[in-house]
């Protein structure tokens, strides 16, 4: 397995896990990975950034839906 394949598998695992802290740690680690070309590093980092952004939007939507569910007539039940 090539280094790029290993990194890609780690990125897949971090995205599947869905823990932002782990994705951020991997994002930082990729910045210092001299074994990858600039383009390979960028592609893997973009996958992580996209997953982090999607997670943030999903969390915001979930919180808004929860607040809407908990409020009736402008007051929190």
Order of alpha helices (4+ residues) and beta strands (2+ residues): alpha-alpha-alpha-beta-beta
